[in-house]
Protein backbone atom coordinates (compact mmCIF):
# COMPACT_ATOMS: atom_id res chain seq x y z
CA UNK A 1 0.00 0.00 0.00
CA UNK A 2 1.24 3.48 -0.83
CA UNK A 3 2.09 5.93 1.93
CA UNK A 4 2.76 9.62 1.49
CA UNK A 5 4.98 12.10 3.29
CA UNK A 6 3.49 15.61 3.46
CA UNK A 7 6.22 18.19 4.05
CA UNK A 8 5.24 21.60 5.41
CA UNK A 9 7.60 23.98 3.63
CA UNK A 10 5.48 27.09 3.13
CA UNK A 11 6.63 28.87 6.30
CA UNK A 12 7.84 32.42 5.97
CA UNK A 13 10.63 31.66 8.46
CA UNK A 14 10.36 35.07 10.04
CA UNK A 15 12.46 34.20 13.10
CA UNK A 16 15.23 32.64 11.05
CA UNK A 17 15.37 35.46 8.54
CA UNK A 18 15.46 33.40 5.32
CA UNK A 19 13.88 30.48 3.53
CA UNK A 20 15.64 27.98 5.78
CA UNK A 21 13.94 25.08 4.01
CA UNK A 22 16.57 25.21 1.27
CA UNK A 23 19.67 26.00 3.32
CA UNK A 24 22.35 23.34 3.04
CA UNK A 25 23.64 21.65 6.20
CA UNK A 26 25.13 18.45 4.79
CA UNK A 27 28.65 18.19 3.32
CA UNK A 28 27.35 18.59 -0.24
CA UNK A 29 24.68 21.18 0.46
CA UNK A 30 22.00 18.73 1.58
CA UNK A 31 19.06 20.35 3.38
CA UNK A 32 17.35 18.97 6.46
CA UNK A 33 14.50 18.09 4.10
CA UNK A 34 16.86 15.95 2.03
CA UNK A 35 17.63 13.80 5.05
CA UNK A 36 13.95 13.48 5.94
CA UNK A 37 13.04 12.44 2.40
CA UNK A 38 15.98 10.02 2.30
CA UNK A 39 14.85 8.45 5.59
CA UNK A 40 11.27 8.28 4.34
CA UNK A 41 12.27 6.50 1.12
CA UNK A 42 14.47 4.07 3.06
CA UNK A 43 11.48 3.39 5.35
CA UNK A 44 9.07 2.60 2.51
CA UNK A 45 7.28 5.88 1.72
CA UNK A 46 6.34 6.11 -1.95
CA UNK A 47 5.32 9.75 -2.45
CA UNK A 48 6.37 13.18 -1.18
CA UNK A 49 3.95 16.11 -1.27
CA UNK A 50 5.41 19.55 -0.61
CA UNK A 51 3.37 22.44 0.76
CA UNK A 52 5.17 25.54 -0.55
CA UNK A 53 4.63 29.19 -1.36
CA UNK A 54 3.49 29.76 -4.91
CA UNK A 55 6.06 32.50 -5.50
CA UNK A 56 8.80 30.08 -4.47
CA UNK A 57 7.62 27.13 -6.57
CA UNK A 58 9.94 27.42 -9.57
CA UNK A 59 13.12 27.73 -7.51
CA UNK A 60 11.99 25.04 -5.09
CA UNK A 61 11.26 22.48 -7.79
CA UNK A 62 14.54 23.26 -9.55
CA UNK A 63 16.38 22.29 -6.36
CA UNK A 64 14.51 19.08 -5.52
CA UNK A 65 13.26 17.55 -8.76
CA UNK A 66 16.68 16.60 -10.23
CA UNK A 67 17.72 14.60 -7.16
CA UNK A 68 14.33 13.03 -6.40
CA UNK A 69 13.32 12.02 -9.93
CA UNK A 70 13.02 8.26 -10.15
CA UNK A 71 13.39 7.83 -6.39
CA UNK A 72 9.97 8.93 -5.14
CA UNK A 73 6.80 10.41 -6.63
CA UNK A 74 6.50 14.14 -5.97
CA UNK A 75 3.68 16.67 -5.96
CA UNK A 76 3.51 20.35 -5.03
CA UNK A 77 0.67 22.16 -3.29
CA UNK A 78 0.33 25.85 -2.52
CA UNK A 79 -0.89 27.22 0.79
CA UNK A 80 -2.80 30.40 0.09
CA UNK A 81 -4.45 32.73 2.58
CA UNK A 82 -7.84 32.38 0.85
CA UNK A 83 -7.81 28.57 0.52
CA UNK A 84 -10.86 26.88 2.09
CA UNK A 85 -12.14 30.14 3.56
CA UNK A 86 -15.42 29.93 1.66
CA UNK A 87 -15.06 33.43 0.31
CA UNK A 88 -15.03 35.04 3.76
CA UNK A 89 -13.34 38.44 3.64
CA UNK A 90 -9.97 38.35 5.41
CA UNK A 91 -8.59 41.34 7.33
CA UNK A 92 -6.09 43.35 5.31
CA UNK A 93 -3.67 43.11 8.26
CA UNK A 94 -3.54 39.34 7.78
CA UNK A 95 -0.36 38.43 5.90
CA UNK A 96 0.46 34.82 6.75
CA UNK A 97 -1.77 31.82 5.93
CA UNK A 98 -3.68 30.19 8.75
CA UNK A 99 -1.08 27.80 10.18
CA UNK A 100 -0.05 24.16 10.00
CA UNK A 101 -3.52 22.59 10.13
CA UNK A 102 -4.61 24.86 7.28
CA UNK A 103 -1.52 23.68 5.35
CA UNK A 104 -2.62 20.07 5.79
CA UNK A 105 -6.09 20.95 4.53
CA UNK A 106 -4.58 22.54 1.42
CA UNK A 107 -3.20 19.10 0.45
CA UNK A 108 -6.52 17.28 0.41
CA UNK A 109 -6.74 17.02 -3.39
CA UNK A 110 -3.20 15.60 -3.62
CA UNK A 111 -3.49 12.82 -1.03
CA UNK A 112 -5.88 9.85 -1.12
CA UNK A 113 -3.88 7.39 1.00
CA UNK A 114 -2.63 7.24 4.61
CA UNK A 115 0.01 9.91 5.11
CA UNK A 116 2.51 11.40 7.54
CA UNK A 117 3.09 15.12 8.13
CA UNK A 118 6.43 16.69 9.02
CA UNK A 119 8.01 20.13 9.19
CA UNK A 120 10.57 20.92 6.50
CA UNK A 121 13.11 22.31 8.95
CA UNK A 122 13.12 19.56 11.59
CA UNK A 123 15.39 16.50 11.63
CA UNK A 124 13.41 13.52 12.92
CA UNK A 125 15.72 10.49 12.50
CA UNK A 126 15.34 7.16 10.71
CA UNK A 127 13.60 5.33 13.57
CA UNK A 128 10.77 7.88 13.50
CA UNK A 129 10.10 7.29 9.79
CA UNK A 130 10.28 3.50 10.13
CA UNK A 131 7.71 3.56 12.93
CA UNK A 132 5.50 6.04 11.11
CA UNK A 133 5.38 4.00 7.92
CA UNK A 134 4.69 0.80 9.85
CA UNK A 135 1.73 2.51 11.49
CA UNK A 136 0.43 3.84 8.17
CA UNK A 137 0.72 0.42 6.54
CA UNK A 138 -0.78 -1.69 9.32
CA UNK A 139 -2.76 0.32 11.88
CA UNK A 140 -3.96 3.66 10.52
CA UNK A 141 -7.71 3.94 9.92
CA UNK A 142 -10.47 6.57 10.21
CA UNK A 143 -10.69 5.93 13.96
CA UNK A 144 -6.98 5.76 14.76
CA UNK A 145 -4.29 8.31 13.96
CA UNK A 146 -0.85 8.64 15.56
CA UNK A 147 1.82 11.08 16.56
CA UNK A 148 5.56 10.48 16.88
CA UNK A 149 6.51 11.57 20.39
CA UNK A 150 9.80 13.05 21.63
CA UNK A 151 10.96 13.91 25.14
CA UNK A 152 10.70 17.67 25.69
CA UNK A 153 14.22 18.05 27.10
CA UNK A 154 15.66 16.68 23.85
CA UNK A 155 13.87 19.23 21.68
CA UNK A 156 14.90 22.58 23.15
CA UNK A 157 17.14 25.23 21.61
CA UNK A 158 19.95 26.88 23.54
CA UNK A 159 19.37 30.05 21.52
CA UNK A 160 15.81 30.98 22.43
CA UNK A 161 12.31 29.78 23.18
CA UNK A 162 10.48 27.21 21.05
CA UNK A 163 6.90 26.16 20.33
CA UNK A 164 5.87 22.61 21.17
CA UNK A 165 2.68 20.58 21.31
CA UNK A 166 2.79 19.21 24.87
CA UNK A 167 1.03 15.86 25.14
CA UNK A 168 -0.91 14.22 27.96
CA UNK A 169 -0.70 10.46 27.44
CA UNK A 170 -2.62 7.62 29.15
CA UNK A 171 -1.24 4.21 30.19
CA UNK A 172 -2.06 2.74 26.76
CA UNK A 173 0.04 5.40 25.01
CA UNK A 174 -3.07 7.10 23.69
CA UNK A 175 -3.19 10.85 23.54
CA UNK A 176 -5.49 12.41 26.14
CA UNK A 177 -4.89 16.02 25.15
CA UNK A 178 -2.37 18.18 23.35
CA UNK A 179 -1.77 21.86 23.96
CA UNK A 180 0.38 24.14 21.82
CA UNK A 181 2.83 26.05 24.01
CA UNK A 182 4.48 28.84 22.06
CA UNK A 183 7.25 30.04 24.40
CA UNK A 184 9.08 27.12 26.04
CA UNK A 185 12.63 27.40 27.36
CA UNK A 186 14.94 26.16 30.10
CA UNK A 187 15.49 28.86 32.71
CA UNK A 188 18.62 29.70 34.69
CA UNK A 189 17.66 27.16 37.38
CA UNK A 190 17.34 24.35 34.84
CA UNK A 191 13.55 24.29 35.00
CA UNK A 192 11.61 24.04 31.75
CA UNK A 193 8.88 26.64 31.63
CA UNK A 194 6.46 28.16 29.19
CA UNK A 195 4.92 31.60 29.23
CA UNK A 196 1.31 32.45 28.57
CA UNK A 197 -0.58 35.66 29.32
CA UNK A 198 2.42 37.05 31.22
CA UNK A 199 2.52 34.03 33.55
CA UNK A 200 5.09 31.22 33.78
CA UNK A 201 4.29 27.52 34.10
CA UNK A 202 6.68 24.62 34.69
CA UNK A 203 6.72 21.55 32.40
CA UNK A 204 8.36 18.17 33.25
CA UNK A 205 11.56 17.60 31.29
CA UNK A 206 10.36 14.14 30.19
CA UNK A 207 6.98 15.38 28.95
CA UNK A 208 6.10 13.93 25.56
CA UNK A 209 5.87 16.56 22.86
CA UNK A 210 4.79 16.74 19.27
CA UNK A 211 7.36 17.90 16.75
CA UNK A 212 4.59 18.02 14.17
CA UNK A 213 5.20 14.45 12.99
CA UNK A 214 1.66 13.09 12.60
CA UNK A 215 0.15 10.09 10.83
CA UNK A 216 -3.35 10.50 9.40
CA UNK A 217 -5.96 8.60 7.47
CA UNK A 218 -7.27 10.71 4.54
CA UNK A 219 -10.60 10.97 6.38
CA UNK A 220 -8.88 13.71 8.38
CA UNK A 221 -9.48 16.18 5.54
CA UNK A 222 -13.27 16.26 5.96
CA UNK A 223 -12.90 16.62 9.71
CA UNK A 224 -10.32 19.39 9.35
CA UNK A 225 -12.38 21.33 6.84
CA UNK A 226 -15.35 21.30 9.21
CA UNK A 227 -13.43 22.57 12.22
CA UNK A 228 -11.53 25.12 10.11
CA UNK A 229 -14.88 26.65 9.17
CA UNK A 230 -15.67 26.97 12.88
CA UNK A 231 -12.20 28.38 13.55
CA UNK A 232 -12.69 31.08 10.91
CA UNK A 233 -16.03 32.10 12.35
CA UNK A 234 -14.36 32.66 15.73
CA UNK A 235 -11.06 34.16 14.53
CA UNK A 236 -11.63 35.90 11.21
CA UNK A 237 -11.02 39.29 12.85
CA UNK A 238 -7.86 38.17 14.65
CA UNK A 239 -4.88 38.78 12.32
CA UNK A 240 -2.59 36.63 14.47
CA UNK A 241 -4.82 33.58 14.98
CA UNK A 242 -3.28 30.28 13.84
CA UNK A 243 -4.97 26.98 13.07
CA UNK A 244 -2.39 24.48 14.40
CA UNK A 245 -2.34 20.71 13.76
CA UNK A 246 -2.70 20.03 17.53
CA UNK A 247 -6.16 21.61 17.25
CA UNK A 248 -7.09 18.78 14.88
CA UNK A 249 -5.74 16.17 17.29
CA UNK A 250 -7.37 17.65 20.36
CA UNK A 251 -10.78 17.96 18.72
CA UNK A 252 -10.51 14.47 17.17
CA UNK A 253 -10.11 12.72 20.52
CA UNK A 254 -12.39 14.98 22.55
CA UNK A 255 -15.34 14.77 20.19
CA UNK A 256 -15.29 10.97 20.14
CA UNK A 257 -14.20 10.58 16.54
CA UNK A 258 -11.31 8.27 17.48
CA UNK A 259 -7.99 7.85 19.21
CA UNK A 260 -4.42 8.98 18.59
CA UNK A 261 -1.58 6.65 19.45
CA UNK A 262 1.62 8.27 20.73
CA UNK A 263 4.52 6.34 19.19
CA UNK A 264 7.76 6.98 21.05
CA UNK A 265 10.93 7.15 19.00
CA UNK A 266 14.53 6.56 19.95
CA UNK A 267 15.63 9.09 17.32
CA UNK A 268 17.21 12.35 18.42
CA UNK A 269 15.44 15.42 17.08
CA UNK A 270 17.26 18.57 16.06
CA UNK A 271 16.35 21.60 14.03
CA UNK A 272 16.98 25.21 13.17
CA UNK A 273 14.69 27.57 14.99
CA UNK A 274 17.33 30.29 15.07
CA UNK A 275 20.39 31.04 12.93
CA UNK A 276 22.57 30.22 15.93
CA UNK A 277 21.30 26.62 15.84
CA UNK A 278 22.91 25.97 12.44
CA UNK A 279 26.41 24.92 13.62
CA UNK A 280 24.94 22.30 15.97
CA UNK A 281 22.81 20.89 13.15
CA UNK A 282 25.87 20.59 10.89
CA UNK A 283 27.84 18.92 13.67
CA UNK A 284 25.04 16.43 14.38
CA UNK A 285 24.81 15.48 10.71
CA UNK A 286 28.58 15.04 10.49
CA UNK A 287 28.46 12.58 13.39
CA UNK A 288 25.68 10.57 11.71
CA UNK A 289 27.62 10.46 8.46
CA UNK A 290 30.86 9.40 10.15
CA UNK A 291 29.01 6.61 11.98
CA UNK A 292 27.61 5.30 8.69
CA UNK A 293 23.96 6.25 9.10
CA UNK A 294 24.09 8.35 5.92
CA UNK A 295 26.43 8.36 2.93
CA UNK A 296 28.57 11.47 2.63
CA UNK A 297 26.86 12.39 -0.65
CA UNK A 298 23.23 11.63 0.09
CA UNK A 299 21.82 11.15 -3.41
CA UNK A 300 24.79 9.49 -5.09
CA UNK A 301 23.62 5.96 -4.18
N, C-alpha and C positions, 0 to 999 in steps of 0.2 A: 504494500500500500504506500502511496506517495505521502510524504510529509514535507511541509513548507516552513521555511524560516523567514519571518517578517522582521525586517531590520528598520528601526526607527532612525532615520537619518535626515529628517527635515528641520532639526533644531537650529535655531539662529545662533546658538553658542555665544550668547551675550557675555557670560562670565569669562569665557576663555579668550574671547576677542578675535576669533577667526573660525572658519569652517573646519573644526578639528577633525571631522569625520574623514578627511582626506590627508591628514598630516601623517607622514611616515615615521614609524618608530622602530621598525625592523632594520636589519643590516642592509637591505636592498630597497628601502623605502616602503616596506610593507606597513599598512595601516592596522589599527586594532581590528577593524572590520575584516581585513584579510584573514587574520588568525581565527576570528569567529567563523567565517565562512569555511575556512579550511577544516576546522574542527567539526563543523556541521556536516560537511561532505564525508569526512572520515567516519562520522557516526551514523550515516545513512540517510541524511536529508537529500531530497531530490530537486528542490526548487528554492530559490531565494527571491523574495519580493522586497524591493527597496521603497520606503516612503521618503521622498525627497522634495525639495523645493523646485517648482517648475523652472525658475530662472537659473537653476543650477544643473538642470538635467543633462544638457549637452556635454559639459565638462565632466560631470559625474560618470556618465556612461562611457566616455572616452577613456577614463581611468580604469574602470572595472570590466568592461566587456572583453577586451583582448585577453585578459588572464583567466576569465571565468568561462569563456566560450568552450563548449565541449565537456566541461566539468560538471556544470549544474545549470538547470534552466533558470532564466532570470526574467523578471518583470519589474516595471517601474510605475509607481503610483504617486500622484501629487496630493499633498495636503494643502487645501486651500481654505481660507477663512470662511467662505460661504458654503462649503460642502456640508450637505445634510442639515442645513439650517432651515429648510422649508421656506426660503424667501424672506425670513424675518430680517428686518433692518438692523444692522450691527452698528454700534457706536463708532463714530469716526476716530475716537481715541484708541480703539482696538487695533493693534498692529499684528500681534502674533496669532496663529491659529489657536484652537481650543485645548491643546494639550495631548497627552499620549493616548488616552482612550479615544479621542476624536481621530487621531492618526490611525489607530486600528480600524475604526469604522470606515475610513477612507479606502481601505484595502478590500472591502467586502466583495467587489466585483472581480477581484484578481485571485481570490482564494476560495476553493470549494472543498478542501480536504482539511484534516486536523493540522494545526500549525502552532509553531512557537513564536514568541515575540521577544526581541532583545533590543537594547540600545546599541547604537552604532559605536559609541565611544567607551564601552565597557568591555573588559576582558573577563570572560567567564570560565574558561578552562575546559579541557576535553571531557572530563568526567560529567560536567553539567550537561553537555550536548548529548552524550551517550544516554544518560538517564532521561533526558527530555524526549529523545526520539523513541526510546523503549516505551515510555508512557504513551506517546502519540500512537504508536503502532499497536499496542496491546490493551490499553486501559481507558483512553480518552473516549468520552461519549457525551451526549447532551446534558447528562446529569453529573458529570465528573470532569472537572478541569484540574490543573495543577500549577504549582509555582515552585521554582527552584529556590531553595532557601539558603542564605548565608548567615554566619554569625556577625552581628553588628560590629564587634571590635575589629574584625578583619576587613571592614569596608570603609573605614574612615580615611580622611585626608589630613595630613599634617599641615596643610596650607590654607585651611579654612573650613567652614561648615559645609555640610552636605544634606541632601534630601534623601530620605529613605522611607519605604513602606514598612512600618513596624508591625510584625505579625503576632497575634495571639493564637497559639496552637493547642489542640486538645491531645489526650493521650493516645489517639489513633493517628496522629500526625495530620489531622484535618484542620484547616484554617477556621478559626472562630471569628476573628475580625482582623482587619488590616487598616491602619491609619497612616496617612501620609504626613510625615514630620519633615518640615522644610528647612530647619536650621539645627542640625545635630552636630555636636563636636565634643571632644574630650577636654575638660577644663584643666586648670593648673593643678588641681588635686587628684587628677586621674579619673574623675567621675565623668561618665558620658551623659550629657544633658541635651535637651532640645528646648527651644524658646518658642513661645506662642502667646500672643497678646501681652507682651512685656513681662511674662512670667517664665520661670525656668522649671523644668521637670527632669528628674533623673530617669535613665533607661538602663536596664541590666546589660552588661557587656556581652553576654551570650544570647541576647534576644535575637530571634530569627527575623531577618529582614528580607524584603523583596528588592532585588536589583533590576526589576522590570524584566525578568525572564519568566514568562508565562507560557502555559500550554493550553490551547483552546480547541474545542470543537467548533466547526463553522456556524453552529447554531448561536454562537455568541453574538453574531452580527445583528440579528433581529432584536435580541435583548438589549444590546448596546444602543441601537438606534432609538428604541423606546425610551430608555432612561436619558439619552442625550436630549431628546425633545423636552423632557421634564427639566433637565439641567438648564437648558436655554431659557425656558419660561421663568426660572428663578434668578438667572444670572445675566440675562441679556444686557442689562444696564451696568454691569460690573466689568470694566475693561481689563481687570487683572484676573478674573475667574478662570480656573483651569479644570478641565475634565480629565482627571488622572485615571490610569488603568486600575489602581486600587479601588476606585469608586465602583467599577464593574464587579470586581471580586467581592466587595463588601455587600453590595446589593444582591448579588447572585446567591450568596449563602443565607442572607438574612430574610430574603423573600421566599425561601423554600424552593428555589429552582434547582438546587443541587448542592454538591460539596466540592471543595477544592483541597486536593492533597498537597501537603508541603513536602517536597522531595529534597532532602538534605544532600548537599554535595561536598565532596572532599576537596574540590578545586579551590584555589586561592583567587579571589577577585582582585583586580586592580583597574584603575581608570584614570582619566584626565579630567578632573573637574576644574582645575586651575593650571595655568601655564607652568607653575612651579612643580607640578606633579610629573611633568614629562620625563625628567632624568630617571626617576624611579621606575617608570614604565619601561623605558629602554633597558635599564639594568635587569629588570625582571624577565624581559624577553630574552636577553642575552644568556641568562642562566638556564632558561628552558631550552634554548638552542644548544648550548654547550652540553646539556645533559641528554640530548638526543630526542627530546619531545617533538621538536620541529626541525626541518632541514634549514640550513642557513639561507638558501634561496627558496622561499616558500613554494612558488609555482613552477619550479623547474623539474619537478618529479610528478 
